[in-house]
Amino acid sequence: MLRSWMDAGEFVVAAQSPSSSGNGEISASARIGAEIPRVLHALAVPEYMEAWLQVPDAERIECRSDPRSFDRFRIDLFAAGRRRGCIYGSCLLTKPNRITYLWDSTINEGARSLVEIRLWGCLSRCSLKLQHSGLITRDEREWYSRMWRDSLHKLCSLMEGTGARSAPDLC
């Protein structure tokens, strides 16, 4: 149980229908004007996740590493001055340029899911492809689609040093 431990110029988030096993998934992709190691670092370090992660209905988030394990983290979601939920996770970096998150959320009926992110590119630019699977309900898929769209938009803005943008398809 996870809770026991802490194309050119396009940006796309596409919700997909449930698989035959009943688990839905969503996918997203983005092109980022930054080198792969820098993007990997932002994706893998919980304290940096706090800078780009955008969670629906949360006014503020706090991301913390589990001090007993370098790969485990917790994302606390706050609204109206109170903690409204959290996501417990684990992050695994594998080569070439791949990150896998295991999520256990107290939101969306406590669903467990898997997020896989792959990066490829050249020295000053990279492409990102994300798949989030194990999402059971339509509401859950919509919530995570919104979260990943907004989060990847902010990640692009931060990596490229452009600040907030008016439309996510500019990344």
Backbone bond lengths (Angstrom), bond angles and torsions (degrees), N, CA, C in turn:
res aa  C-N    CA-C-N  psi(-1)  N-CA   C-N-CA  omega(-1)  CA-C   N-CA-C  phi
1 M - - - 1.447 - - 1.523 108.75 -
2 L 1.304 116.94 128.08 1.454 120.57 -175.80 1.518 113.00 -66.03
3 R 1.322 118.88 -29.74 1.458 120.39 -178.20 1.513 112.43 -66.84
4 S 1.290 116.91 -16.54 1.461 118.58 -179.86 1.515 110.64 -72.58
5 W 1.319 119.79 -9.58 1.451 125.25 175.26 1.520 109.01 -143.35
6 M 1.212 100.75 146.14 1.484 108.91 -174.98 1.635 113.41 -63.75
7 D 33.816 160.18 147.41 1.377 96.04 143.79 1.476 109.14 -111.49
8 A 1.152 143.21 -135.63 1.467 136.29 -154.59 1.516 109.72 -46.17
9 G 1.300 114.87 116.97 1.452 120.19 175.01 1.512 114.25 69.16
10 E 1.324 118.79 11.36 1.460 119.66 -176.64 1.509 111.46 -102.00
11 F 1.297 113.55 152.64 1.461 122.08 176.57 1.515 105.56 -131.08
12 V 1.306 119.18 122.83 1.451 121.31 -172.56 1.520 110.51 -135.17
13 V 1.323 116.61 135.07 1.458 121.74 167.65 1.515 105.54 -125.14
14 A 1.317 116.50 123.54 1.456 120.35 -178.19 1.514 110.34 -124.72
15 A 1.310 116.18 123.06 1.462 120.14 174.93 1.517 107.67 -80.33
16 Q 1.315 116.56 139.66 1.443 120.52 179.74 1.516 109.14 -119.62
17 S 1.305 116.51 158.06 1.456 120.82 -177.65 1.522 111.15 -74.37
18 P 1.324 116.16 162.30 1.466 119.30 179.21 1.528 111.25 -60.90
19 S 1.318 115.66 147.86 1.456 120.63 176.68 1.521 109.20 -77.92
20 S 1.307 116.77 176.08 1.463 121.02 -179.28 1.522 111.94 -63.04
21 S 1.330 118.19 -23.72 1.457 120.78 179.10 1.532 111.43 -84.09
22 G 1.356 116.94 -1.12 1.449 120.34 178.83 1.517 113.11 93.52
23 N 1.314 117.70 -6.39 1.469 121.01 179.78 1.517 109.60 -92.95
24 G 1.323 115.03 119.65 1.455 119.66 177.88 1.508 110.52 -86.16
25 E 1.306 114.54 165.96 1.460 118.79 176.62 1.514 108.63 -145.25
26 I 1.311 114.07 159.85 1.451 121.30 173.24 1.519 107.26 -127.71
27 S 1.306 115.58 156.78 1.454 119.21 176.46 1.518 108.40 -134.79
28 A 1.321 114.80 155.95 1.457 121.44 178.81 1.512 107.95 -148.64
29 S 1.330 115.98 153.68 1.454 120.03 175.51 1.515 108.83 -145.87
30 A 1.330 114.49 155.41 1.457 120.65 179.62 1.514 109.65 -156.03
31 R 1.318 115.99 154.58 1.461 122.39 169.96 1.510 106.90 -108.94
32 I 1.317 115.53 131.65 1.457 120.65 -174.11 1.524 109.27 -124.18
33 G 1.304 116.56 132.10 1.459 121.92 178.88 1.509 111.45 -83.45
34 A 1.316 116.07 62.13 1.470 122.36 178.74 1.520 108.32 -155.10
35 E 1.321 116.31 158.01 1.457 121.53 -178.76 1.543 110.48 -75.68
36 I 1.308 115.32 151.38 1.459 122.56 -175.40 1.536 113.27 -55.79
37 P 1.340 120.76 -48.20 1.470 118.92 -178.39 1.534 113.18 -58.44
38 R 1.308 117.06 -36.90 1.466 120.90 179.05 1.537 111.19 -66.53
39 V 1.324 116.77 -42.38 1.467 121.14 178.61 1.525 110.19 -67.54
40 L 1.323 117.53 -42.88 1.468 120.75 177.46 1.527 111.22 -57.80
41 H 1.304 116.53 -42.54 1.463 121.23 179.68 1.534 110.68 -61.81
42 A 1.318 117.14 -44.77 1.470 120.96 179.10 1.524 111.50 -63.95
43 L 1.320 116.92 -34.70 1.460 121.21 -179.15 1.528 112.97 -76.75
44 A 1.332 116.97 -30.22 1.462 120.60 -170.40 1.525 115.29 -96.74
45 V 1.316 118.62 -19.28 1.465 121.12 -176.16 1.526 109.30 -99.80
46 P 1.336 117.92 114.93 1.469 120.60 -176.00 1.524 114.53 -52.27
47 E 1.305 117.72 -39.37 1.460 119.90 -179.33 1.522 111.32 -65.21
48 Y 1.325 118.07 -28.34 1.466 121.15 175.55 1.523 111.53 -83.22
49 M 1.339 116.80 -28.08 1.455 120.49 176.69 1.532 110.08 -57.81
50 E 1.304 115.52 -35.07 1.462 121.30 -179.52 1.528 112.01 -57.14
51 A 1.326 117.38 -29.85 1.465 121.79 -177.76 1.525 112.88 -74.19
52 W 1.326 118.54 -30.86 1.462 120.18 -174.64 1.521 114.79 -114.90
53 L 1.313 118.29 -18.09 1.462 120.72 -176.77 1.526 110.58 -71.55
54 Q 1.319 117.12 126.68 1.461 124.04 179.34 1.521 108.42 -120.26
55 V 1.317 116.50 112.70 1.455 121.67 -175.17 1.526 109.79 -107.72
56 P 1.339 117.64 129.30 1.466 120.28 179.89 1.528 112.22 -54.75
57 D 1.306 115.68 137.37 1.464 124.30 175.54 1.525 114.66 66.66
58 A 1.313 118.25 7.98 1.469 120.70 177.04 1.523 108.13 -102.74
59 E 1.324 115.93 129.88 1.455 120.81 177.16 1.526 111.09 -80.00
60 R 1.332 114.46 -26.74 1.460 120.42 -177.45 1.518 108.22 -155.28
61 I 1.324 115.69 148.32 1.467 120.32 173.65 1.520 109.03 -129.34
62 E 1.309 115.28 154.45 1.463 122.15 173.55 1.511 107.61 -131.06
63 C 1.321 116.42 126.53 1.464 122.03 178.43 1.516 108.27 -110.44
64 R 1.316 115.73 130.78 1.467 120.62 -178.37 1.514 110.83 -133.98
65 S 1.322 114.45 141.40 1.463 120.57 172.57 1.520 108.86 -79.64
66 D 1.318 115.45 148.93 1.457 120.21 171.63 1.525 106.26 -78.59
67 P 1.341 118.33 120.01 1.466 119.91 -175.98 1.536 113.72 -63.45
68 R 1.329 117.31 -17.04 1.466 120.20 -178.93 1.523 113.33 -89.90
69 S 1.353 115.94 -10.56 1.457 119.00 -176.92 1.521 109.35 -151.83
70 F 1.318 117.35 126.27 1.464 120.88 -175.30 1.525 112.89 -67.72
71 D 1.334 119.05 -21.34 1.465 120.54 -174.30 1.523 114.40 -96.91
72 R 1.315 118.73 -3.49 1.460 121.94 -176.07 1.524 110.84 -105.64
73 F 1.340 115.27 146.87 1.450 119.75 -178.21 1.527 110.56 -151.10
74 R 1.337 114.64 168.28 1.461 121.92 176.42 1.523 107.74 -136.31
75 I 1.325 115.59 136.44 1.456 122.00 176.18 1.519 106.94 -113.63
76 D 1.331 116.96 113.72 1.461 121.72 177.20 1.518 109.13 -93.98
77 L 1.332 116.07 135.01 1.459 122.37 -178.14 1.528 108.90 -110.97
78 F 1.338 116.15 126.75 1.453 121.86 -176.44 1.522 111.00 -119.10
79 A 1.347 115.20 141.45 1.462 122.64 172.51 1.520 107.05 -150.35
80 A 1.312 116.00 142.28 1.468 122.54 -179.02 1.531 111.50 53.28
81 G 1.342 115.84 37.72 1.456 121.26 176.01 1.516 115.91 75.28
82 R 1.333 117.98 5.47 1.470 121.06 -179.52 1.515 110.97 -126.74
83 R 1.320 114.81 152.16 1.466 119.48 174.30 1.524 107.61 -72.39
84 R 1.328 115.83 125.44 1.470 121.82 -176.63 1.520 112.95 -106.11
85 G 1.302 117.06 -6.38 1.452 120.11 179.58 1.511 109.64 165.41
86 C 1.308 115.02 176.11 1.455 118.96 177.48 1.522 110.17 -153.66
87 I 1.305 113.25 160.35 1.455 121.44 175.20 1.524 105.92 -121.50
88 Y 1.324 116.03 123.70 1.458 121.10 174.16 1.517 106.30 -96.34
89 G 1.301 116.19 140.21 1.447 117.43 -177.30 1.499 114.35 -150.04
90 S 1.307 113.37 170.86 1.447 123.01 174.94 1.516 106.46 -137.61
91 C 1.316 116.26 143.52 1.462 121.64 -177.09 1.521 109.09 -123.86
92 L 1.315 116.00 128.78 1.451 121.97 178.66 1.526 108.82 -122.72
93 L 1.316 117.07 120.24 1.466 121.78 174.74 1.511 108.31 -94.80
94 T 1.321 115.97 128.12 1.458 120.74 175.98 1.514 108.44 -131.13
95 K 1.304 115.42 158.09 1.455 119.72 179.50 1.510 109.08 -96.09
96 P 1.281 119.70 151.32 1.454 124.98 -2.32 1.535 111.09 -88.72
97 N 1.291 116.47 120.84 1.463 124.63 168.82 1.528 114.34 51.33
98 R 1.307 115.01 54.84 1.454 120.81 -178.08 1.524 109.49 -131.69
99 I 1.330 115.65 139.49 1.458 122.21 176.55 1.519 107.97 -125.37
100 T 1.321 116.21 137.01 1.452 121.69 174.99 1.523 108.05 -124.14
101 Y 1.319 115.19 126.04 1.467 121.47 174.52 1.518 108.67 -107.91
102 L 1.323 116.23 138.69 1.451 122.19 167.04 1.525 105.70 -105.88
103 W 1.324 117.56 127.61 1.466 122.41 -176.60 1.523 110.14 -115.55
104 D 1.302 115.65 141.58 1.461 123.09 171.53 1.519 105.08 -135.27
105 S 1.320 116.52 106.71 1.453 121.58 -170.80 1.521 112.34 -105.05
106 T 1.337 116.36 139.03 1.469 120.17 172.24 1.528 110.16 -83.71
107 I 1.325 115.80 -8.19 1.453 121.90 175.66 1.528 106.83 -93.89
108 N 1.275 117.87 167.73 1.465 121.68 176.40 1.531 111.66 53.00
109 E 1.314 115.50 46.07 1.467 122.40 175.07 1.522 113.80 61.83
110 G 1.309 117.33 30.31 1.459 121.59 173.61 1.507 115.53 66.66
111 A 1.305 116.64 32.04 1.457 120.42 -175.94 1.522 112.68 -68.71
112 R 1.310 115.31 145.41 1.465 122.16 171.52 1.514 107.20 -103.17
113 S 1.311 115.53 139.35 1.458 118.88 -178.91 1.524 110.71 -151.17
114 L 1.323 114.75 173.50 1.453 122.54 -175.94 1.527 108.86 -127.65
115 V 1.327 115.72 132.30 1.462 121.64 177.97 1.525 107.76 -119.46
116 E 1.325 116.86 125.26 1.459 121.66 176.35 1.521 108.52 -118.11
117 I 1.336 115.56 129.02 1.460 121.86 179.09 1.522 108.07 -123.82
118 R 1.337 115.53 130.78 1.462 121.45 177.09 1.518 108.58 -122.25
119 L 1.324 115.07 139.93 1.464 121.70 178.56 1.516 109.91 -123.62
120 W 1.321 117.02 143.13 1.451 122.35 171.65 1.518 107.96 -152.08
121 G 1.314 115.71 156.42 1.452 118.84 179.74 1.504 113.26 160.93
122 C 1.337 114.63 -154.59 1.454 121.39 -177.24 1.535 109.10 -118.94
123 L 1.315 116.41 -164.62 1.464 120.64 -174.38 1.522 114.46 -61.99
124 S 1.311 118.40 -39.48 1.465 119.46 -173.42 1.519 114.22 -115.20
125 R 1.308 118.88 4.62 1.457 122.11 -177.08 1.525 109.47 -150.68
126 C 1.317 116.09 146.01 1.464 118.59 176.30 1.519 110.55 -144.27
127 S 1.307 113.90 161.13 1.460 121.76 174.63 1.520 107.81 -111.21
128 L 1.320 115.65 143.63 1.452 122.45 -178.38 1.520 107.86 -122.80
129 K 1.325 116.28 134.62 1.465 121.75 173.70 1.514 107.53 -128.40
130 L 1.318 115.74 128.43 1.455 122.84 -176.53 1.521 109.51 -121.99
131 Q 1.333 116.29 138.87 1.459 122.55 171.14 1.512 108.06 -130.79
132 H 1.320 116.13 127.61 1.460 122.24 178.11 1.523 106.50 -117.66
133 S 1.323 116.56 113.19 1.462 121.58 -175.55 1.527 110.77 -118.41
134 G 1.338 114.58 166.20 1.452 120.74 -179.42 1.509 112.61 89.41
135 L 1.322 117.38 17.21 1.457 122.22 -179.55 1.528 108.36 -90.29
136 I 1.316 116.85 121.94 1.456 121.66 -169.83 1.534 112.74 -86.75
137 T 1.310 117.64 -51.63 1.458 120.51 -172.11 1.534 112.17 -99.11
138 R 1.305 114.50 161.34 1.465 120.41 176.21 1.530 110.77 -63.27
139 D 1.332 116.86 -42.44 1.466 120.82 178.16 1.526 111.20 -58.81
140 E 1.306 116.22 -40.87 1.462 121.70 178.59 1.536 110.72 -63.59
141 R 1.319 116.70 -45.63 1.468 120.25 177.89 1.528 111.13 -62.39
142 E 1.316 117.61 -41.25 1.463 120.90 178.46 1.525 111.34 -65.64
143 W 1.342 117.49 -41.69 1.462 122.27 -179.99 1.531 110.36 -61.77
144 Y 1.339 115.85 -48.89 1.466 119.57 -179.82 1.524 111.88 -70.32
145 S 1.323 119.01 -34.03 1.465 120.58 175.19 1.520 110.20 -59.13
146 R 1.305 116.38 -45.26 1.470 121.25 178.12 1.528 110.95 -64.03
147 M 1.342 115.71 -44.39 1.458 119.69 179.84 1.531 111.54 -60.43
148 W 1.339 117.50 -48.13 1.464 120.07 -177.59 1.521 111.42 -68.91
149 R 1.334 118.44 -38.83 1.464 120.84 177.67 1.531 110.21 -58.67
150 D 1.328 116.27 -51.72 1.465 120.50 -178.46 1.527 112.12 -67.55
151 S 1.326 116.91 -39.20 1.468 120.95 -178.55 1.525 111.74 -67.77
152 L 1.327 117.69 -44.96 1.462 119.71 -179.91 1.525 111.14 -68.99
153 H 1.308 116.57 -32.62 1.464 120.26 174.34 1.529 109.91 -61.03
154 K 1.320 116.90 -46.25 1.463 120.41 179.93 1.532 110.97 -68.51
155 L 1.328 117.61 -39.09 1.464 120.92 176.43 1.534 110.44 -57.99
156 C 1.322 116.91 -46.00 1.470 120.33 177.66 1.521 110.80 -58.74
157 S 1.308 116.97 -46.29 1.460 121.30 -179.16 1.526 111.28 -60.83
158 L 1.315 116.67 -44.10 1.464 120.32 -179.60 1.525 112.08 -67.97
159 M 1.303 117.08 -43.84 1.462 121.04 -178.41 1.523 111.50 -65.75
160 E 1.324 115.98 -34.87 1.457 120.43 -177.57 1.523 112.45 -92.01
161 G 1.335 116.53 -5.22 1.469 120.61 178.02 1.510 114.06 66.35
162 T 1.324 116.79 30.05 1.469 120.04 -176.40 1.512 113.45 -101.09
163 G 1.334 118.09 -5.44 1.469 119.61 -177.08 1.521 110.27 75.32
164 A 1.310 115.56 -170.80 1.461 120.40 -178.49 1.520 110.38 -68.92
165 R 1.319 115.56 144.69 1.459 121.66 178.30 1.519 109.19 -115.16
166 S 1.278 116.35 157.85 1.460 120.55 -177.91 1.515 113.35 -80.41
167 A 1.321 118.15 -23.10 1.468 120.55 -178.15 1.517 109.77 -139.07
168 P 1.356 116.98 133.03 1.461 120.17 -177.47 1.518 114.05 -65.80
169 D 1.333 119.50 -19.94 1.459 119.46 -177.53 1.523 112.15 -78.98
170 L 1.322 118.26 3.15 1.458 120.53 177.57 1.522 112.71 -82.51
171 C 1.306 117.06 -12.15 1.452 120.16 -177.89 1.511 109.73 -78.16
